Amino acid sequence: MSYISKAEFIRKIGKVAGLSDMDNAPEAALNCGWIEAQDIRDADADISRYEAARITHLFLLKEKLKKDIPDISKARILRDLYDCRVCVNHVAQVFLRGLIGPREIPGVTKGSFLIFDGRDRLKEEEAGYLLEKLRELCGETHNEVP
């Protein structure tokens, strides 16, 4: 199983944002407010699902000016939604938009016990799906993100 680093994730979202200088994508993203200084400091580390949710949500708010889904109650299907109080809205917004899906707990009845599993690392396949859906949401389906 392979994972994606914060730097690579930021670079790929930067392409969706239309940033032309990908070498400076983290600094540009920081100036736009959709990443935090800590994301640059440990940019080579694998990105967690919580971090991907935060960055994606802030990107939608600040770069694409997408409004939040006002009623996040449907996200309560995620049993661990409130495990990280500061992450709740980030997780709910990306989950309800279908950008990051839930995970099932092995050995528990399929579909009845879903979690976000935010502390786990984002898999490359999940990042690819998220970026494809993000391009669709932003009306940029013609751009390929390698």
LUMLUMDO-85913 format. One record per residue (C-alpha): residue number from 1; z, y, x. Coordinates in pm, whole numbers, plus 50000, padded with zeros to 5 digits. Each point is the difference from the previous one (the first is absolute). Example, Ala and Ser with C-alpha at 12.3 -4.5 7.8 and 13.67 -1.06 7.14 Angstrom:
# LUMLUMDO-85913
seza;pz;py;px
1;50780;49550;51230
2;49934;50344;50137
# end
This chain:
# LUMLUMDO-85913
seza;pz;py;px
1;50000;50000;50000
2;49914;50340;50141
3;50150;50336;49922
4;49890;50361;50034
5;50166;50268;50211
6;50100;50340;49865
7;49742;50167;50226
8;49719;49781;49866
9;50112;50048;49640
10;50014;50379;50044
11;49658;49997;50168
12;49847;49806;49712
13;50152;50225;49735
14;49881;50291;50212
15;49645;49873;49952
16;50053;50000;49624
17;50129;50357;50037
18;49685;50096;50187
19;50175;50087;50325
20;49724;50027;50258
21;50211;49986;50317
22;50161;49659;49973
23;50173;50039;50339
24;50208;50277;49843
25;50039;49836;49657
26;50379;49958;50030
27;50051;50366;50088
28;49765;50112;49722
29;50179;49772;49753
30;50336;50139;50114
31;49876;50357;49950
32;49874;49908;49652
33;50341;49851;49916
34;49904;49643;49922
35;50171;49845;50301
36;50327;50078;50174
37;50080;50056;50368
38;50158;49654;50020
39;49662;49847;49913
40;49851;50149;50318
41;50294;49906;50222
42;49968;49629;49929
43;49633;49994;49908
44;49930;49671;50176
45;50258;49812;49791
46;49887;49793;49703
47;50017;50201;49680
48;50241;49883;49730
49;49903;49981;49636
50;50249;50283;49928
51;49836;50220;50265
52;49652;49920;49869
53;50115;50089;49647
54;50149;50331;50117
55;49697;50100;50207
56;49754;49899;49729
57;50195;50177;49726
58;50036;50321;50202
59;49630;49982;50091
60;49912;49984;49630
61;50230;50291;49916
62;49923;50233;50289
63;49648;49916;50110
64;49834;49886;49677
65;50221;50202;49761
66;50055;49699;49774
67;50291;50045;49762
68;50273;49740;49974
69;49995;49751;49718
70;50283;50148;49791
71;50143;49680;49852
72;50083;49750;50273
73;50200;49765;49776
74;49732;49729;50023
75;50076;49973;50372
76;50344;49863;49914
77;49836;49658;49993
78;50058;50017;50376
79;50349;49858;50037
80;50060;50191;50325
81;49861;50336;49883
82;50335;50176;50043
83;50096;49836;50332
84;49885;50316;50178
85;50087;50299;49781
86;49788;50248;50195
87;49703;49762;49980
88;50008;49942;49623
89;49736;50253;49898
90;49773;49923;50297
91;50013;49628;49920
92;49957;50050;49625
93;49701;50233;50041
94;49804;49769;50232
95;50098;49690;49804
96;49903;50145;49662
97;49665;50116;50142
98;49936;49648;50128
99;49988;50106;50364
100;50274;49767;50127
101;50074;49689;49800
102;50323;49813;49945
103;50112;49690;50182
104;50139;49685;49849
105;50306;49818;50127
106;49904;49644;50096
107;50167;49740;49786
108;50062;50233;49707
109;49792;49977;49684
110;49663;50161;50069
111;49967;50355;49870
112;50350;50027;49858
113;50177;50122;50313
114;49798;50262;50183
115;50115;50218;50286
116;49842;50279;50204
117;50147;49867;50327
118;49990;50345;50156
119;50168;49916;50328
120;49735;49743;50086
121;49695;50100;50199
122;49674;50084;49829
123;49740;49731;50064
124;49650;50098;50111
125;49856;49847;49680
126;50238;50208;49789
127;49904;50314;50193
128;49630;49926;49946
129;50053;49956;49627
130;50213;50317;49982
131;49735;50205;50180
132;49720;49865;49779
133;50197;50087;49686
134;50097;50339;50146
135;49633;50086;50058
136;49921;49899;49640
137;50290;50209;49868
138;49883;50299;50202
139;49639;49953;49887
140;49876;49913;50347
141;49874;49646;49956
142;49697;50070;50220
143;50210;50039;50318
144;50077;49688;50196
145;50328;49986;50190
146;49971;49748;50285
# end
